[in-house]
Amino acid sequence: MKAAVYREHSKDPRQVVKIEDIDVPKPKPNAVLIKVEAASYNYNDLWGIWGEPIKIPMPHISGSDAAGTVVDVGENVTTNIKVGDRIVVHPNLTCRLCSECIDGKEYDCRDRMVWGFQTGPLWGAFAQYTYMAEVNVVKIPDNVSFNDAAAISMVGMTAWHMLVTRANIQPGQTVLIMGGGSGMGIAGIQIAKLYNCNVIATAGNREKMDKCLQLGADHVVNHRESDWHSKVRQITNKQGVDVIYEHIGKSVFQQELTLLKMGGTLVSTGATTGYDSAIDLRYLFFKGVNLLGATQGTKAGLEEVIRWVSKGKIKPVIDTVLPFSRMVEGHLKMADSQLFGKILTTPQTL
């Protein structure tokens, strides 16, 4: 089979990511073999290629989002997953045995790993075939395409976990969605509107701002302008926001804290502009704000997102679909950040 493999790190994906011929994996007793029809890119794919902030197993196949067809099952597979099923992968790998996992909080499992980023060697979505434990696959309805399932799985699950599970958003709240033009932001806007929240989104240019409004955002500001936070404050009549959905990091974090209402909540899942941000503690203790972290999400959360996609209430947005032979272009496009929505590759199309 064909797979996108790299065997060393580099700041330039073109230097290390190569399409190679490797053996089709055999499913383990409790796993299924998947013919990958669509796989989408995430920022952790770049981190893996760069070799920072953590080291990863080598040789490596990246990719944490995969949708496709089950073509074989292990001898111990006991669920209703069978050959021919259309599925999407739940990429949050956990032990399933600790107290956190048993309590439905697998996102707090000490053994948690992000599939396609921390796993390996040679185990990720950017291949024509991959395998996954039966407990980490979710069936997708016939009216949800492979492309849509791959485009929404990681970002949708993470956004659901951030807003619904961690921040406990409520109808009528004002929610600030940072980076509304990214895959994470697009999912966040739609989930917040699903809960009938007042949504303020940010984006980096006029085109992305307009598209955020089309997705349902009530207001939008340009976070590349130095006074972006003042504009958010004006929109709220200086009252501030209830919830901030954060994944940008250092360049905006200090300003974000000033925008929270008394008792407001900031939930963070990333730091694409840097992680060494300072905090003015006065905003923390005087306003009684909640600073929450979130990574990945539950299988139940992914199932909820796919259900809402099937009902047309959450709509995956795809910027680019690349044949497998051109997949390195996706890494470069993601690094350049000039996109609106997800980038996909189709491993069966060379």
N, C-alpha and C positions, 0 to 999 in steps of 0.2 A: 504494500500500500504506500501511498504518498503521505509524507508528513513534513511539517515545517520544523526543522530541528536547528538548534544552535548548541555549540560545544564550548564556547567561551563567551565572555562578556565584552561589550563594546557600546560606546555611545552612538554608534552608527549601525542600525539594524542591517543595512545592506552588506556590511562586512562579515556578519556572522550567521544570519538566518538563511538557511538553504532548504530547498525542497529535496528531500531524500527518499529513497526507497527503503523501507524497513518492514519487518514482519508484522502481519496482522496479529494483534494481541489475542490471547485466549482468555475467555471470561473465567474469573475465579469462581469457586463453587457457589458463592452468594451474590454473584454479579451478573450483569447482562452485557452483551456485546452490542455496540451501537454503530450503525452506519451514519456518519455525521453528514447531514444535509446542509446545515448552516451553523456558523460559529461567529460570535461577535467579539470585538476588541474591547479591552478595558485598560485603564491606566496601569494596572499591575503587570500587564504584558510588557510595557516599557521598563518598569522597575526590574523585571526579571532579566531582560536583555542587558540593562545597564549594570546589573549586579548590586543594586542598592535600592532600598536601605538594608536588605538582608541577602545573604547568600542562599542559593537554591541548588537542588540536585542537578547534576550534569551527567550525560547530555540531556537537553531539556526540550520539551514540547510545551509551549504556552497555550493559553486559552482557557477561560473559566466559564464560558457560555457555549453550550452545544445543544442543538436540537436535531433529532433524526429518528431513525427507525430501528427497533430492536431486531437483530438478525440471529441472535443465539442467546441462550440462557444457561447459567451454571446449574449444576445438579442439585444444589440446595436452595434454589430460588423457590420461595413458598408463597409469594403474593400472587396477585392476579396479573402480573406483568408477563407477557407472552410474546413470542416471535410475531412480528408484524405491527406491534403497537407503536404509535407515534408518541414520542416522549421528549421532555426537556430535562436537562440535568440540574439538580440542586447542588451547587458547588461548595456548600459548607460541610466539610467532612469532620465528623466528631466521633467520639468513642461510643456513644449511645448507651453507656453503662453507668456513668457517674451521676451524682445526685442532680446536677444541673441539667443534664440531658433527660433524665427521667422526669424532671419537673417541667419539661417543655422549654427549657432555656438553653438549648444546645449552642446558642451564640456565646454562652459563658463557659463552655467546656474548655478545660485547660489543654486538652489535646487537639483543639480545633485547628484545622488547616484549610486554606483556600485552594481548592482544586485548580490545577493548571498554573498555579503560581508557586506554591510551596511544595508541591508534590513531584514525584519523579523517582528515577529517571524515565524520560520518554512517556509521560502520561499527562495529556492535556487535550483541549478541544481542537487544536489546529492539526488535524489528521483526518484521513478518510474514514478511519474506524477508531473507536476508543471503547473502553469498558468502564462500568460504574456499578457500585453496590446497588442492589435492588432498592434499598431504603433511600437512595439518593436520586431516584428518577420519578418524574411526575408525568402522568399521561396528559396529552394536550387534545382538546376537542377538535373535531374535523374542520370546524370553521376558523381555527387558528393556524396560520401558516408556520412552516418551519422558520422562516425568516423572522416573523413577528415574535415567535417564542424565544428564539435566540437573542433577539434585540432587547427583550424586556426582562429576561430571567434574573440576571445579576442586579441590574439597577432597580428593577421593580421590587424584588425581594428586599433589597437593602433599604430602599425608600420606604417601603411598608413598615419595616422594622423600626426605622428612625422615627417616622411620624405617628404611626398607630401604636406600636408596642412601647417604644421608649418615651416619646413626647406626649402620648395620649391626647392627640388633637381632638378638639370638640367643635361642633358646628358653631359658626359665628366668630371664631377666633381669627385674629390677623396673623398670617404666617408669611414670613419672609423666606423665599426660596432663592438661595444664592446660586449663581451659575445656571440660570434657567435654560440656556441653550445646550447644555451638556446632556448626556444620557441620564445622569442622576437628576439634573434639574427638570428635565422633561417629565420624568416619572413623578418627581415630587410635586410639580404643579398639578398634575392630574389627580393624584391621590388626595391632595389638600382640597381640591375642588369637589372631589367625590364626597368629602366630608362637609361640604358647604362652608368652607372657610373663605375668608377674604384674603386673597393671595397677592402679595407684592413680589415680583420676580426681578432679578437682575440679569443683565446680559452685557456683552462687550461691544456691540455695535447696533446700529439702527435696524438692520435686517433681522438679527436675532431677537431684538426687542419686539419687533412686530410679530414674529412667529410665536413668541411667548404669549402675547395677547390672543393670538389665534387659538392657542392651546387652552385658554381659559383664564389666564392671569388677569386680575382686575387692574393692576398697575404694573409698570415696569420702569426701572431706572438703569442707567449705564454705570456699571461698577468700575469702569476704567476712568471715570471722571473723579477728580479729587474730592468733590463735595457730594458724592453719591449718597452717603449716609445722611447728610442734611436733607436731601430730597425725600428719602424714606421717612424721616421725621416729619417733614411737612405733610406728606400724604396721610400720616396718622394723626394730624393736628396736634403734634408734639406729645401724643399719648404713648407712643412706642408700640412694639409688636409683642404678641404672646409667645410666638415660637419662631426661632431662627433655624433654618435647615442649612447646615454648614458643611462644605467639603472643599473649600478653597484654601483656607489656612492663613499663614502669616500675613499676607498682604492686606487682609480685611478683618482679621480677628478682633483687634482692639476696637475698631469702630463698631463692629457688630455688638459688642457688649454694651455700648452706650445706648443701643436702640431697644433693649429689652424693657418691658414693663416691670413694675414691681412684681416679683414672683414669677417672672417669665422664664422661658426655657430655651437654651441653645443646645442642639443635638448635632454632634460632629461625627463624620465618617471618613474624613480624608484631609489632606493638607498638600494639595498639588503645588502651591507656591511656597512651601516651606513649613516646617513643624516647630521651629524654635521661637514661638510668639510669646510676648510678655502679656501679663494680665494686670490691670489696675484693680487691686483687690477691693477697693471701695465699691465698685460696681457689683462685686460678688456678695459681700456681706450686708451692705446697706440696703440694696434692693432685693436681697433674698432670692437671687436668681439661681436657676438650676443649670449646671453644666453637665451634659450627658454625652457619653461616647456610644458609638454603635458600629458594629462590623457585621457584614453579611446579614443573615436572618434565618428564620425557621422554614422548614419545608411547608408547614401550614400557611405561612405568609406567602410563599411562592404559589401555592395552590390558589390562594385568594386572588392574587394578581392575575393569574391565568384565567380564573373564572370571570373577572371583570373585563379582561381583554375579549373573551368570548362573547360578552354581552355588549361590547362596543363602548364601554364606559372608560376604559383605559386603552389608548391607541399608541402602540409603539411607533416611534419615528425613526426612520432609517435614512441616513445621509448618503451612504455609498455601499454598493455591493460589488465585491471584487472576486474575480476567479482566483483559484488557489495559486496559480502561477504568478500572480501579481500581489500576493498578500503583503509583502514588505511595504508596498505603497500605503497600506493601511496604518502600519506603525508610524510612518513618516507623517501621514496626515494627522494622526492623533497627537503626535508630538508638536505639530504646528498649531493645533487647536482651532483650525479654520474649518469647523464643521458644525452642523446642527443635527443632533441625533446620533444614532449608532452607525458604526462601520462594521460591515459583515464580510466574511469570506465564505465561499461555497466550495468545500473540499472536493466534491465530486465533479466540479467544473474546472478543468485545467486550462 
